[in-house]
Amino acid sequence: MDEALQSDFTDTPFGDELALSVLSGMPADRVARIAARRAFVDMKQLFIRAVAGLADRKGEWLREKVRLAVDPMDLWLLRGPVLAALHRNDDTTRRLRADLYRGLDHIFPGAFGLGHHATLSTRPPEPWEVSPALTRPGQSMSR
């Protein structure tokens, strides 16, 4: 932060609280908020496409819930019912399910226990790759 700007804020009776509130509107923060909102809107549109073809009462209910979603957590909570409703095994439905999983993984990168840039492996882990976190602290793997 610029020294002159910082001294202006520290001389005020509000101190750091005012400085933080003013600086939270920095361009980088704004860009991050816009990117997050765009990701949510893209995900919501994907959910809308996924439930558009459902004809029963459950489809009606899901369309209403997706339409009312206002943040990513709302979509996260609907992922189970939406994916369960997409049980058909045709190409279009499989593509929608894959897109939903990819989108959810993008918005919630840690949700499936993966890092931000990790991908799902098709093979099970080898015994030596299993996390040592399965043991209690202070307890060794062998007895």
ChimeraX attribute file (.defattr): number of C-alpha atoms within 10 A of each C-alpha:
attribute: neighborCount
match mode: 1-to-1
recipient: residues
	/A:1	6
	/A:2	6
	/A:3	8
	/A:4	8
	/A:5	10
	/A:6	13
	/A:7	12
	/A:8	11
	/A:9	18
	/A:10	14
	/A:11	10
	/A:12	11
	/A:13	9
	/A:14	10
	/A:15	14
	/A:16	14
	/A:17	12
	/A:18	14
	/A:19	17
	/A:20	11
	/A:21	10
	/A:22	11
	/A:23	12
	/A:24	12
	/A:25	11
	/A:26	10
	/A:27	10
	/A:28	10
	/A:29	12
	/A:30	12
	/A:31	12
	/A:32	11
	/A:33	12
	/A:34	12
	/A:35	12
	/A:36	15
	/A:37	14
	/A:38	12
	/A:39	16
	/A:40	21
	/A:41	15
	/A:42	13
	/A:43	21
	/A:44	23
	/A:45	13
	/A:46	17
	/A:47	25
	/A:48	18
	/A:49	13
	/A:50	24
	/A:51	22
	/A:52	13
	/A:53	13
	/A:54	17
	/A:55	9
	/A:56	9
	/A:57	9
	/A:58	14
	/A:59	18
	/A:60	14
	/A:61	13
	/A:62	22
	/A:63	20
	/A:64	13
	/A:65	15
	/A:66	19
	/A:67	14
	/A:68	12
	/A:69	16
	/A:70	13
	/A:71	13
	/A:72	19
	/A:73	13
	/A:74	14
	/A:75	21
	/A:76	14
	/A:77	11
	/A:78	16
	/A:79	17
	/A:80	11
	/A:81	12
	/A:82	23
	/A:83	18
	/A:84	10
	/A:85	16
	/A:86	19
	/A:87	11
	/A:88	10
	/A:89	9
	/A:90	9
	/A:91	9
	/A:92	12
	/A:93	17
	/A:94	14
	/A:95	13
	/A:96	18
	/A:97	20
	/A:98	13
	/A:99	16
	/A:100	20
	/A:101	13
	/A:102	14
	/A:103	19
	/A:104	19
	/A:105	18
	/A:106	15
	/A:107	17
	/A:108	15
	/A:109	16
	/A:110	12
	/A:111	13
	/A:112	10
	/A:113	9
	/A:114	13
	/A:115	11
	/A:116	13
	/A:117	7
	/A:118	11
	/A:119	9
	/A:120	8
	/A:121	7
	/A:122	6
	/A:123	6
	/A:124	8
	/A:125	10
	/A:126	7
	/A:127	7
	/A:128	7
	/A:129	8
	/A:130	10
	/A:131	9
	/A:132	11
	/A:133	7
	/A:134	8
	/A:135	10
	/A:136	9
	/A:137	8
	/A:138	6
	/A:139	8
	/A:140	9
	/A:141	9
	/A:142	4
	/A:143	4
